[in-house]
Amino acid sequence: MTRMTTSPVIVWFRDDLRLSDHPALHAAVATGAPVICLYVLDEESPALNLPQARPLGGAARWWLAQSLRALDGDLRKRGAQLVLRRGPAAKAIAGIARDTQATAVYWNDVAQAPHRTIAKELEASLKESAIAAGVSDGDLLATPAAIRNKDGRGLRVFTPFWKRVLALGDPQKPLPTPRSLNGYLNLDSDTVEDWRLEPSKPDWAGGLRDTWSPGEASAQKQLKAFLRETVAGYATERDRPDRDGTSRLSPHLRFGEISPRQVWHTARFAAAEHPKLSRGIEKFLSELGWREFCRHLLFDVPDLAERNLQDSFDHFPWRRNAKALHAWQRGRTGYPIVDAGMRELWHTGVMHNRVRMVVASFLAKHLLIDWREGEQWFWDTLVDADPGNNPANWQWVAGCGADAAPYFRIFNPVLQGEKFDPKGDYVRHWVPELADLPAKLIHQPWTATPLELAGANVTLGKTYPEPIVDHKAARERALDAYRKTRAD
């Protein structure tokens, strides 16, 4: 029988802004005590001054604001509310616990160095006040401790890593959403508006609002729609930026509006119900596995965004070129597939995964600009900017990361465009000044005759830039730099 008490318990929400499959919330509700649902915007804890700690970028801050509003709305429907506080998390939470005479604080572990450091500070503070701490797993399919090599280290190659995860069997089934909550109400709370997470002057978030609906309900709806309408062709269509072939779940996963376990089990159930979907679902789950791989990598390498995993790249001759970097950031490189991707990113807060690889390769290899410059730009402009995926993927493309693409794999942006956007529809959407060019020219407009350019209202160097670098020359320069680095 559940013990009833007037003393509350606290649930500390972090990167898990949902009610379903929320182990900490589930444990708190099971006590029968009134529940305080708390989110702390922590930009002050000493742990956040470490290199591996990063404040959210602009696009992610916008998403966070919407997600917090959605979570508060979901809580209020069930008899609770989301209390918002700002400041060092350990101090703020311990203070609320003492003020309300809370008996326990519950949270889900986040296997990242800054999060764990702050959690340890909180545990120490709670212990001083004889307040219990309840910590659950809920962010990953498998804990880092479960996937170690014989030397106790994490795996650096994806395929054996994923085989190890699969060998563990299905993860725990997702926990249900509480039907109702015994909310501890009327606590003082900040408002989302107080925190100024959203841009105002200028308000550059119009494209984000047009593209996304953050929140748990939207995440669940998107997963169901993907499995119903898209996953059958996922194995091949996912590489086509001109088509709607991806899950679009990445920002929902980033903020924990849906859990990896929920995605896993829902997808497995769909495959069992409809075997013809199995190929697409297996590929989709392997992409979920890549997220897992990157998170485990981050666990072992907290400064993943700062240092090369392969130290042979520590002396690589990166070039400083502010003009070229700005052209890349603004989608003005003269390579249509690159420019389309960068403009999609600026407008929507995401970029198609295939195009992410092309634009990253272009920056690191065609322009020889340090991958960290690109990673930082993505961190600020992606709504799904993930502390594991973002740096791990950049290092993978640059050739200096785990399971990395070899440095000599240099994407040809023209061939990539012609292969994956064969009719030019993706480029036409995001680079409308080229919309009237035929498909055979749209990925390399500099090869068009003056008559063809005039017929499409394109003036190279004016309405659309000339290529800022020649592909062949850039490729040779990159390979030469790599050879010299390897020889040192």
Secondary structure, 3 states (H helix, E strand, C coil): CCCCCCCCEEEEECCCCCCCCCHHHHHHHHCCCCEEEEEEECCCCHHHHCCCCCCCCHHHHHHHHHHHHHHHHHHHCCCCCEEEEECCHHHHHHHHHHHHCCCEEEEECCCCHHHHHHHHHHHHHHHHCCCEEEEECCCCCCCHHHCCCCCCCCCCCHHHHHHHHHHCCCCCCCCCCCCCCCECCCCCCCCHHHHCCCCCCCCCCHHHHHHCCCCHHHHHHHHHHHHHHCHHHHHHHCCCCCCCCCCCCHHHHHCCCCCHHHHHHHHHHHHHHCHHHHHHHHHHHHHHHHHHHHHHHHHHCCCCCCCCCCHHHHHCCCCCCHHHHHHHHCCCCCCHHHHHHHHHHHHHCCCCHHHHHHHHHHHHHHCCCCHHHHHHHHHHHCCCCCCCHHHHHHHHHHCCCCCCCCCCCCCCHHHHHHHHCCCCHHHHHHCHHHCCCCHHHHCCHHHCCHHHHHHCCCCECCCECCCCCCHHHHHHHHHHHHHHHHHC
